[in-house]
Amino acid sequence: MLRLINRCPEYVQGYKEKGLIPGQPVSFHYRAVDGDRFIGEFQLRPEFPEIVMRDIGNVGYSVRVSEQGKGYGTGILRQGLQIAKERGMDKVLLPINEQNAASIHVCEKLGGVLWDRIETYNEAEGHHIKRRYRITL
């Protein structure tokens, strides 16, 4: 059974959650596990500073390559959206590389509405188009 657990060891808990890392927004990180198998991750950033609005969004998730195509992305995002709602959020922003058809599908299936498309750059992906989705909780 898929579940999200806090991924930070006790000795670092609080730094990201309290915004104590310069240049980093407040964030909560979770591991997605199925039994004792690592499946992926979920990140929640409950505030809306410029970096969240422009680059990383409120939520992010990933699925281990060997576990893709098995429905885990939907499960991770669904549980993560519930965590966001429990933390008092009523909407989230989820940016997705336009080439990531699987993530676009998961987002739209869970109520994501395309807000806009922006051109962006990062070292891992180079210049690319990012779709920004809003999900009402």
ZAZA-388467 format. One record per atom (N, C-alpha, C, CB): residue number from 0; atom name; x, y, z. Coordinates in nm, 3 decimals. Glycine has a CB too. Layout:
BEGIN
REC     k    a         u         v         w
REC   NUM   CA         X         Y         Z
...
! end
This chain:
BEGIN
REC     k    a         u         v         w
REC     0    N     0.084    -0.118     0.000
REC     0   CA     0.000     0.000     0.000
REC     0    C     0.089     0.125     0.000
REC     0   CB    -0.096    -0.001     0.122
REC     1    N     0.063     0.215    -0.091
REC     1   CA     0.142     0.337    -0.105
REC     1    C     0.112     0.431     0.011
REC     1   CB     0.113     0.407    -0.240
REC     2    N     0.219     0.487     0.069
REC     2   CA     0.201     0.587     0.174
REC     2    C     0.316     0.687     0.168
REC     2   CB     0.193     0.521     0.315
REC     3    N     0.290     0.808     0.214
REC     3   CA     0.391     0.912     0.220
REC     3    C     0.438     0.925     0.363
REC     3   CB     0.337     1.048     0.167
REC     4    N     0.571     0.928     0.382
REC     4   CA     0.629     0.947     0.515
REC     4    C     0.729     1.060     0.509
REC     4   CB     0.697     0.816     0.566
REC     5    N     0.746     1.132     0.621
REC     5   CA     0.841     1.242     0.627
REC     5    C     0.979     1.189     0.594
REC     5   CB     0.839     1.310     0.767
REC     6    N     1.046     1.251     0.498
REC     6   CA     1.175     1.196     0.454
REC     6    C     1.294     1.251     0.530
REC     6   CB     1.194     1.223     0.309
REC     7    N     1.276     1.361     0.604
REC     7   CA     1.389     1.423     0.673
REC     7    C     1.421     1.349     0.802
REC     7   CB     1.361     1.569     0.702
REC     8    N     1.549     1.314     0.824
REC     8   CA     1.585     1.255     0.953
REC     8    C     1.565     1.358     1.063
REC     8   CB     1.732     1.204     0.951
REC     9    N     1.549     1.310     1.184
REC     9   CA     1.517     1.399     1.296
REC     9    C     1.617     1.512     1.313
REC     9   CB     1.511     1.320     1.423
REC    10    N     1.745     1.488     1.287
REC    10   CA     1.845     1.593     1.311
REC    10    C     1.835     1.711     1.216
REC    10   CB     1.982     1.534     1.303
REC    11    N     1.766     1.697     1.102
REC    11   CA     1.750     1.812     1.012
REC    11    C     1.606     1.860     1.005
REC    11   CB     1.798     1.776     0.873
REC    12    N     1.515     1.791     1.068
REC    12   CA     1.376     1.835     1.066
REC    12    C     1.367     1.975     1.122
REC    12   CB     1.286     1.739     1.145
REC    13    N     1.290     2.055     1.059
REC    13   CA     1.271     2.191     1.107
REC    13    C     1.340     2.296     1.024
REC    13   CB     1.317     2.202     1.247
REC    14    N     1.454     2.265     0.964
REC    14   CA     1.526     2.366     0.887
REC    14    C     1.445     2.412     0.766
REC    14   CB     1.660     2.312     0.842
REC    15    N     1.405     2.320     0.681
REC    15   CA     1.325     2.358     0.564
REC    15    C     1.183     2.394     0.604
REC    15   CB     1.323     2.245     0.462
REC    16    N     1.130     2.322     0.703
REC    16   CA     0.993     2.347     0.745
REC    16    C     0.977     2.486     0.807
REC    16   CB     0.950     2.241     0.845
REC    17    N     1.083     2.540     0.865
REC    17   CA     1.078     2.672     0.928
REC    17    C     1.139     2.781     0.841
REC    17   CB     1.149     2.668     1.063
REC    18    N     1.184     2.746     0.720
REC    18   CA     1.244     2.845     0.632
REC    18    C     1.380     2.893     0.678
REC    18   CB     1.152     2.961     0.618
REC    19    N     1.458     2.806     0.741
REC    19   CA     1.588     2.846     0.797
REC    19    C     1.703     2.830     0.699
REC    19   CB     1.616     2.766     0.920
REC    20    N     1.678     2.789     0.576
REC    20   CA     1.784     2.775     0.477
REC    20    C     1.775     2.894     0.383
REC    20   CB     1.772     2.638     0.399
REC    21    N     1.876     2.981     0.383
REC    21   CA     1.872     3.102     0.300
REC    21    C     1.845     3.072     0.153
REC    21   CB     2.003     3.179     0.313
REC    22    N     1.753     3.148     0.094
REC    22   CA     1.721     3.134    -0.047
REC    22    C     1.626     3.019    -0.078
REC    22   CB     1.845     3.115    -0.123
REC    23    N     1.585     2.945     0.022
REC    23   CA     1.495     2.831     0.001
REC    23    C     1.359     2.861     0.065
REC    23   CB     1.556     2.700     0.060
REC    24    N     1.250     2.831    -0.006
REC    24   CA     1.119     2.852     0.056
REC    24    C     1.091     2.745     0.162
REC    24   CB     1.008     2.851    -0.052
REC    25    N     0.999     2.775     0.251
REC    25   CA     0.953     2.675     0.348
REC    25    C     0.904     2.555     0.269
REC    25   CB     0.839     2.733     0.441
REC    26    N     0.947     2.434     0.308
REC    26   CA     0.905     2.316     0.233
REC    26    C     0.903     2.193     0.322
REC    26   CB     0.998     2.293     0.115
REC    27    N     0.819     2.100     0.284
REC    27   CA     0.804     1.972     0.353
REC    27    C     0.830     1.862     0.251
REC    27   CB     0.661     1.958     0.417
REC    28    N     0.910     1.762     0.289
REC    28   CA     0.950     1.657     0.197
REC    28    C     0.906     1.521     0.250
REC    28   CB     1.102     1.659     0.175
REC    29    N     0.854     1.440     0.159
REC    29   CA     0.803     1.308     0.195
REC    29    C     0.858     1.203     0.100
REC    29   CB     0.649     1.306     0.194
REC    30    N     0.881     1.085     0.152
REC    30   CA     0.915     0.969     0.069
REC    30    C     0.786     0.892     0.044
REC    30   CB     1.023     0.878     0.139
REC    31    N     0.772     0.842    -0.077
REC    31   CA     0.660     0.754    -0.110
REC    31    C     0.713     0.611    -0.106
REC    31   CB     0.597     0.789    -0.250
REC    32    N     0.650     0.529    -0.026
REC    32   CA     0.691     0.390    -0.013
REC    32    C     0.571     0.298    -0.031
REC    32   CB     0.759     0.364     0.123
REC    33    N     0.598     0.179    -0.081
REC    33   CA     0.498     0.074    -0.092
REC    33    C     0.557    -0.045    -0.019
REC    33   CB     0.461     0.040    -0.244
REC    34    N     0.506    -0.071     0.102
REC    34   CA     0.571    -0.169     0.187
REC    34    C     0.707    -0.116     0.225
REC    34   CB     0.583    -0.308     0.117
REC    35    N     0.812    -0.191     0.194
REC    35   CA     0.947    -0.143     0.224
REC    35    C     1.019    -0.092     0.098
REC    35   CB     1.029    -0.254     0.289
REC    36    N     0.946    -0.081    -0.015
REC    36   CA     1.006    -0.035    -0.142
REC    36    C     0.993     0.117    -0.157
REC    36   CB     0.939    -0.105    -0.261
REC    37    N     1.104     0.182    -0.188
REC    37   CA     1.102     0.325    -0.220
REC    37    C     1.041     0.343    -0.359
REC    37   CB     1.248     0.387    -0.214
REC    38    N     0.939     0.429    -0.368
REC    38   CA     0.869     0.452    -0.495
REC    38    C     0.899     0.589    -0.553
REC    38   CB     0.718     0.437    -0.474
REC    39    N     0.906     0.691    -0.469
REC    39   CA     0.928     0.826    -0.519
REC    39    C     0.924     0.927    -0.406
REC    39   CB     0.824     0.862    -0.624
REC    40    N     0.898     1.052    -0.443
REC    40   CA     0.898     1.160    -0.344
REC    40    C     0.788     1.261    -0.372
REC    40   CB     1.034     1.230    -0.341
REC    41    N     0.756     1.337    -0.269
REC    41   CA     0.660     1.447    -0.279
REC    41    C     0.715     1.565    -0.201
REC    41   CB     0.518     1.406    -0.226
REC    42    N     0.704     1.686    -0.257
REC    42   CA     0.747     1.808    -0.189
REC    42    C     0.629     1.904    -0.185
REC    42   CB     0.871     1.872    -0.261
REC    43    N     0.614     1.972    -0.072
REC    43   CA     0.508     2.071    -0.054
REC    43    C     0.570     2.200    -0.005
REC    43   CB     0.399     2.021     0.046
REC    44    N     0.542     2.310    -0.075
REC    44   CA     0.586     2.442    -0.035
REC    44    C     0.460     2.525    -0.014
REC    44   CB     0.683     2.508    -0.144
REC    45    N     0.421     2.551     0.113
REC    45   CA     0.291     2.610     0.141
REC    45    C     0.280     2.760     0.119
REC    45   CB     0.255     2.581     0.279
REC    46    N     0.390     2.828     0.090
REC    46   CA     0.385     2.972     0.069
REC    46    C     0.401     3.004    -0.080
REC    46   CB     0.495     3.042     0.150
REC    47    N     0.379     3.132    -0.115
REC    47   CA     0.381     3.173    -0.255
REC    47    C     0.485     3.281    -0.286
REC    47   CB     0.246     3.221    -0.295
REC    48    N     0.613     3.264    -0.242
REC    48   CA     0.713     3.364    -0.279
REC    48    C     0.742     3.356    -0.430
REC    48   CB     0.845     3.345    -0.197
REC    49    N     0.817     3.452    -0.480
REC    49   CA     0.843     3.460    -0.624
REC    49    C     0.901     3.330    -0.682
REC    49   CB     0.938     3.574    -0.653
REC    50    N     0.997     3.267    -0.611
REC    50   CA     1.058     3.145    -0.664
REC    50    C     0.954     3.034    -0.681
REC    50   CB     1.171     3.098    -0.572
REC    51    N     0.857     3.027    -0.592
REC    51   CA     0.751     2.926    -0.602
REC    51    C     0.662     2.958    -0.723
REC    51   CB     0.666     2.920    -0.471
REC    52    N     0.624     3.083    -0.736
REC    52   CA     0.536     3.123    -0.846
REC    52    C     0.605     3.110    -0.982
REC    52   CB     0.487     3.266    -0.826
REC    53    N     0.732     3.144    -0.988
REC    53   CA     0.803     3.148    -1.116
REC    53    C     0.862     3.012    -1.155
REC    53   CB     0.913     3.251    -1.111
REC    54    N     0.919     2.940    -1.058
REC    54   CA     1.001     2.825    -1.094
REC    54    C     0.950     2.690    -1.045
REC    54   CB     1.135     2.845    -1.042
REC    55    N     0.930     2.675    -0.915
REC    55   CA     0.914     2.540    -0.862
REC    55    C     0.772     2.502    -0.821
REC    55   CB     1.001     2.524    -0.745
REC    56    N     0.683     2.599    -0.808
REC    56   CA     0.546     2.567    -0.770
REC    56    C     0.534     2.525    -0.624
REC    56   CB     0.493     2.457    -0.859
REC    57    N     0.410     2.502    -0.582
REC    57   CA     0.384     2.459    -0.444
REC    57    C     0.408     2.311    -0.424
REC    57   CB     0.241     2.492    -0.404
REC    58    N     0.386     2.233    -0.527
REC    58   CA     0.402     2.089    -0.514
REC    58    C     0.491     2.035    -0.624
REC    58   CB     0.266     2.018    -0.517
REC    59    N     0.560     1.929    -0.589
REC    59   CA     0.641     1.857    -0.685
REC    59    C     0.640     1.711    -0.644
REC    59   CB     0.786     1.913    -0.692
REC    60    N     0.651     1.625    -0.740
REC    60   CA     0.656     1.482    -0.707
REC    60    C     0.739     1.411    -0.812
REC    60   CB     0.514     1.421    -0.698
REC    61    N     0.789     1.296    -0.776
REC    61   CA     0.866     1.216    -0.871
REC    61    C     0.841     1.069    -0.841
REC    61   CB     1.018     1.250    -0.864
REC    62    N     0.856     0.989    -0.945
REC    62   CA     0.839     0.844    -0.934
REC    62    C     0.967     0.779    -0.986
REC    62   CB     0.712     0.793    -1.013
REC    63    N     1.020     0.689    -0.909
REC    63   CA     1.140     0.614    -0.949
REC    63    C     1.116     0.552    -1.087
REC    63   CB     1.174     0.505    -0.843
REC    64    N     1.217     0.559    -1.174
REC    64   CA     1.203     0.512    -1.313
REC    64    C     1.150     0.369    -1.319
REC    64   CB     1.337     0.521    -1.386
REC    65    N     1.200     0.282    -1.233
REC    65   CA     1.156     0.142    -1.237
REC    65    C     1.010     0.123    -1.194
REC    65   CB     1.245     0.058    -1.149
REC    66    N     0.949     0.228    -1.135
REC    66   CA     0.811     0.218    -1.086
REC    66    C     0.713     0.301    -1.170
REC    66   CB     0.805     0.264    -0.941
REC    67    N     0.762     0.365    -1.275
REC    67   CA     0.675     0.447    -1.359
REC    67    C     0.580     0.360    -1.439
REC    67   CB     0.758     0.535    -1.453
REC    68    N     0.464     0.416    -1.470
REC    68   CA     0.363     0.344    -1.549
REC    68    C     0.279     0.247    -1.468
REC    68   CB     0.430     0.271    -1.659
REC    69    N     0.287     0.256    -1.335
REC    69   CA     0.213     0.163    -1.248
REC    69    C     0.107     0.234    -1.165
REC    69   CB     0.309     0.090    -1.157
REC    70    N     0.081     0.362    -1.194
REC    70   CA    -0.019     0.438    -1.119
REC    70    C     0.034     0.507    -0.994
REC    70   CB    -0.129     0.347    -1.080
REC    71    N     0.163     0.495    -0.966
REC    71   CA     0.217     0.555    -0.845
REC    71    C     0.216     0.708    -0.849
REC    71   CB     0.357     0.506    -0.823
REC    72    N     0.237     0.765    -0.966
REC    72   CA     0.234     0.912    -0.976
REC    72    C     0.100     0.967    -0.930
REC    72   CB     0.263     0.957    -1.120
REC    73    N    -0.007     0.905    -0.974
REC    73   CA    -0.140     0.948    -0.932
REC    73    C    -0.156     0.934    -0.781
REC    73   CB    -0.248     0.867    -1.005
REC    74    N    -0.110     0.823    -0.725
REC    74   CA    -0.122     0.801    -0.582
REC    74    C    -0.041     0.900    -0.501
REC    74   CB    -0.080     0.662    -0.547
REC    75    N     0.081     0.929    -0.545
REC    75   CA     0.166     1.024    -0.474
REC    75    C     0.103     1.162    -0.476
REC    75   CB     0.307     1.027    -0.535
REC    76    N     0.063     1.207    -0.595
REC    76   CA     0.005     1.342    -0.604
REC    76    C    -0.126     1.349    -0.528
REC    76   CB    -0.017     1.381    -0.752
REC    77    N    -0.211     1.248    -0.537
REC    77   CA    -0.339     1.248    -0.465
REC    77    C    -0.316     1.260    -0.313
REC    77   CB    -0.419     1.118    -0.497
REC    78    N    -0.225     1.180    -0.259
REC    78   CA    -0.198     1.188    -0.115
REC    78    C    -0.132     1.321    -0.079
REC    78   CB    -0.107     1.071    -0.073
REC    79    N    -0.045     1.370    -0.166
REC    79   CA     0.019     1.498    -0.140
REC    79    C    -0.080     1.614    -0.139
REC    79   CB     0.125     1.524    -0.244
REC    80    N    -0.177     1.610    -0.228
REC    80   CA    -0.280     1.715    -0.230
REC    80    C    -0.362     1.711    -0.102
REC    80   CB    -0.372     1.700    -0.352
REC    81    N    -0.385     1.592    -0.049
REC    81   CA    -0.457     1.580     0.079
REC    81    C    -0.374     1.642     0.192
REC    81   CB    -0.488     1.431     0.110
REC    82    N    -0.243     1.621     0.190
REC    82   CA    -0.155     1.682     0.291
REC    82    C    -0.164     1.835     0.280
REC    82   CB    -0.008     1.634     0.273
REC    83    N    -0.160     1.887     0.157
REC    83   CA    -0.170     2.033     0.136
REC    83    C    -0.301     2.085     0.195
REC    83   CB    -0.161     2.068    -0.015
REC    84    N    -0.410     2.015     0.170
REC    84   CA    -0.541     2.055     0.222
REC    84    C    -0.541     2.052     0.375
REC    84   CB    -0.653     1.963     0.168
REC    85    N    -0.482     1.949     0.433
REC    85   CA    -0.474     1.939     0.579
REC    85    C    -0.390     2.050     0.640
REC    85   CB    -0.417     1.804     0.620
REC    86    N    -0.298     2.106     0.563
REC    86   CA    -0.215     2.217     0.610
REC    86    C    -0.282     2.352     0.585
REC    86   CB    -0.078     2.214     0.541
REC    87    N    -0.408     2.348     0.542
REC    87   CA    -0.486     2.471     0.526
REC    87    C    -0.479     2.537     0.390
REC    87   CB    -0.442     2.568     0.626
REC    88    N    -0.418     2.473     0.294
REC    88   CA    -0.410     2.531     0.159
REC    88    C    -0.541     2.506     0.085
REC    88   CB    -0.290     2.473     0.080
REC    89    N    -0.581     2.600     0.000
REC    89   CA    -0.703     2.580    -0.079
REC    89    C    -0.674     2.566    -0.228
REC    89   CB    -0.798     2.694    -0.057
REC    90    N    -0.547     2.590    -0.266
REC    90   CA    -0.505     2.571    -0.405
REC    90    C    -0.355     2.551    -0.408
REC    90   CB    -0.546     2.693    -0.494
REC    91    N    -0.306     2.490    -0.516
REC    91   CA    -0.163     2.474    -0.535
REC    91    C    -0.128     2.503    -0.680
REC    91   CB    -0.117     2.331    -0.495
REC    92    N    -0.002     2.534    -0.702
REC    92   CA     0.052     2.557    -0.836
REC    92    C     0.151     2.446    -0.865
REC    92   CB     0.120     2.699    -0.848
REC    93    N     0.132     2.379    -0.978
REC    93   CA     0.219     2.266    -1.017
REC    93    C     0.276     2.293    -1.156
REC    93   CB     0.140     2.131    -1.014
REC    94    N     0.406     2.325    -1.166
REC    94   CA     0.469     2.343    -1.298
REC    94    C     0.516     2.209    -1.354
REC    94   CB     0.587     2.443    -1.288
REC    95    N     0.497     2.189    -1.484
REC    95   CA     0.535     2.063    -1.548
REC    95    C     0.601     2.094    -1.682
REC    95   CB     0.411     1.970    -1.567
REC    96    N     0.715     2.032    -1.708
REC    96   CA     0.780     2.044    -1.838
REC    96    C     0.681     1.996    -1.945
REC    96   CB     0.913     1.962    -1.844
REC    97    N     0.666     2.074    -2.050
REC    97   CA     0.567     2.042    -2.153
REC    97    C     0.593     1.906    -2.219
REC    97   CB     0.567     2.151    -2.258
REC    98    N     0.715     1.855    -2.210
REC    98   CA     0.748     1.725    -2.269
REC    98    C     0.708     1.607    -2.179
REC    98   CB     0.896     1.718    -2.299
REC    99    N     0.664     1.635    -2.057
REC    99   CA     0.632     1.530    -1.961
REC    99    C     0.483     1.493    -1.970
REC    99   CB     0.669     1.575    -1.818
REC   100    N     0.449     1.417    -2.072
REC   100   CA     0.309     1.381    -2.097
REC   100    C     0.247     1.304    -1.981
REC   100   CB     0.299     1.299    -2.224
REC   101    N     0.323     1.217    -1.917
REC   101   CA     0.268     1.137    -1.807
REC   101    C     0.227     1.226    -1.690
REC   101   CB     0.370     1.031    -1.759
REC   102    N     0.312     1.321    -1.653
REC   102   CA     0.279     1.409    -1.541
REC   102    C     0.164     1.503    -1.576
REC   102   CB     0.402     1.490    -1.500
REC   103    N     0.160     1.550    -1.699
REC   103   CA     0.048     1.633    -1.745
REC   103    C    -0.082     1.554    -1.729
REC   103   CB     0.067     1.678    -1.893
REC   104    N    -0.082     1.428    -1.770
REC   104   CA    -0.200     1.343    -1.760
REC   104    C    -0.244     1.327    -1.613
REC   104   CB    -0.172     1.204    -1.822
REC   105    N    -0.148     1.297    -1.525
REC   105   CA    -0.180     1.280    -1.382
REC   105    C    -0.239     1.408    -1.326
REC   105   CB    -0.053     1.240    -1.302
REC   106    N    -0.176     1.521    -1.353
REC   106   CA    -0.222     1.650    -1.302
REC   106    C    -0.365     1.680    -1.348
REC   106   CB    -0.128     1.762    -1.346
REC   107    N    -0.390     1.664    -1.477
REC   107   CA    -0.524     1.692    -1.531
REC   107    C    -0.627     1.595    -1.474
REC   107   CB    -0.522     1.684    -1.685
REC   108    N    -0.589     1.469    -1.456
REC   108   CA    -0.680     1.369    -1.399
REC   108    C    -0.722     1.407    -1.257
REC   108   CB    -0.614     1.230    -1.399
REC   109    N    -0.632     1.473    -1.183
REC   109   CA    -0.660     1.510    -1.045
REC   109    C    -0.711     1.654    -1.032
REC   109   CB    -0.537     1.492    -0.961
REC   110    N    -0.758     1.711    -1.142
REC   110   CA    -0.824     1.842    -1.137
REC   110    C    -0.739     1.960    -1.176
REC   110   CB    -0.874     1.865    -1.003
REC   111    N    -0.617     1.937    -1.223
REC   111   CA    -0.531     2.047    -1.264
REC   111    C    -0.587     2.121    -1.384
REC   111   CB    -0.392     1.997    -1.295
REC   112    N    -0.587     2.254    -1.376
REC   112   CA    -0.634     2.339    -1.485
REC   112    C    -0.515     2.421    -1.533
REC   112   CB    -0.754     2.432    -1.439
REC   113    N    -0.489     2.417    -1.663
REC   113   CA    -0.377     2.491    -1.720
REC   113    C    -0.396     2.640    -1.696
REC   113   CB    -0.361     2.461    -1.871
REC   114    N    -0.297     2.701    -1.629
REC   114   CA    -0.300     2.844    -1.601
REC   114    C    -0.228     2.920    -1.712
REC   114   CB    -0.235     2.875    -1.464
REC   115    N    -0.107     2.875    -1.745
REC   115   CA    -0.033     2.937    -1.854
REC   115    C     0.085     2.849    -1.892
REC   115   CB     0.016     3.079    -1.815
REC   116    N     0.159     2.895    -1.993
REC   116   CA     0.283     2.831    -2.037
REC   116    C     0.389     2.939    -2.034
REC   116   CB     0.270     2.766    -2.180
REC   117    N     0.508     2.903    -1.979
REC   117   CA     0.617     3.000    -1.975
REC   117    C     0.744     2.935    -2.028
REC   117   CB     0.638     3.053    -1.831
REC   118    N     0.829     3.018    -2.087
REC   118   CA     0.960     2.969    -2.130
REC   118    C     1.054     2.982    -2.012
REC   118   CB     1.014     3.048    -2.255
REC   119    N     1.133     2.878    -1.987
REC   119   CA     1.221     2.878    -1.872
REC   119    C     1.350     2.804    -1.904
REC   119   CB     1.152     2.814    -1.750
REC   120    N     1.445     2.809    -1.811
REC   120   CA     1.574     2.743    -1.830
REC   120    C     1.621     2.688    -1.696
REC   120   CB     1.679     2.841    -1.890
REC   121    N     1.678     2.567    -1.701
REC   121   CA     1.755     2.515    -1.589
REC   121    C     1.862     2.424    -1.647
REC   121   CB     1.663     2.437    -1.485
REC   122    N     1.965     2.396    -1.568
REC   122   CA     2.078     2.318    -1.619
REC   122    C     2.038     2.177    -1.662
REC   122   CB     2.187     2.310    -1.514
REC   123    N     1.947     2.116    -1.589
REC   123   CA     1.908     1.977    -1.619
REC   123    C     1.829     1.965    -1.749
REC   123   CB     1.825     1.921    -1.505
REC   124    N     1.741     2.063    -1.777
REC   124   CA     1.651     2.053    -1.892
REC   124    C     1.681     2.153    -2.002
REC   124   CB     1.509     2.071    -1.847
REC   125    N     1.770     2.248    -1.977
REC   125   CA     1.799     2.352    -2.076
REC   125    C     1.679     2.445    -2.093
REC   125   CB     1.835     2.288    -2.211
REC   126    N     1.670     2.509    -2.209
REC   126   CA     1.555     2.595    -2.239
REC   126    C     1.436     2.505    -2.271
REC   126   CB     1.586     2.693    -2.358
REC   127    N     1.323     2.535    -2.211
REC   127   CA     1.204     2.454    -2.235
REC   127    C     1.078     2.532    -2.198
REC   127   CB     1.211     2.322    -2.156
REC   128    N     0.965     2.477    -2.237
REC   128   CA     0.835     2.535    -2.202
REC   128    C     0.783     2.462    -2.080
REC   128   CB     0.734     2.526    -2.321
REC   129    N     0.739     2.538    -1.983
REC   129   CA     0.681     2.483    -1.861
REC   129    C     0.532     2.518    -1.858
REC   129   CB     0.755     2.536    -1.734
REC   130    N     0.449     2.418    -1.840
REC   130   CA     0.306     2.441    -1.818
REC   130    C     0.286     2.461    -1.669
REC   130   CB     0.219     2.321    -1.873
REC   131    N     0.210     2.562    -1.632
REC   131   CA     0.178     2.583    -1.491
REC   131    C     0.029     2.554    -1.471
REC   131   CB     0.215     2.729    -1.444
REC   132    N     0.005     2.459    -1.383
REC   132   CA    -0.133     2.416    -1.352
REC   132    C    -0.174     2.462    -1.214
REC   132   CB    -0.146     2.263    -1.362
REC   133    N    -0.300     2.497    -1.200
REC   133   CA    -0.359     2.525    -1.069
REC   133    C    -0.451     2.409    -1.034
REC   133   CB    -0.437     2.663    -1.069
REC   134    N    -0.443     2.367    -0.909
REC   134   CA    -0.534     2.263    -0.860
REC   134    C    -0.604     2.321    -0.738
REC   134   CB    -0.456     2.129    -0.825
REC   135    N    -0.736     2.325    -0.742
REC   135   CA    -0.815     2.368    -0.628
REC   135    C    -0.839     2.249    -0.538
REC   135   CB    -0.951     2.432    -0.673
REC   136    N    -0.816     2.268    -0.408
REC   136   CA    -0.828     2.158    -0.313
REC   136    C    -0.966     2.154    -0.247
REC   136   CB    -0.720     2.170    -0.205
! end
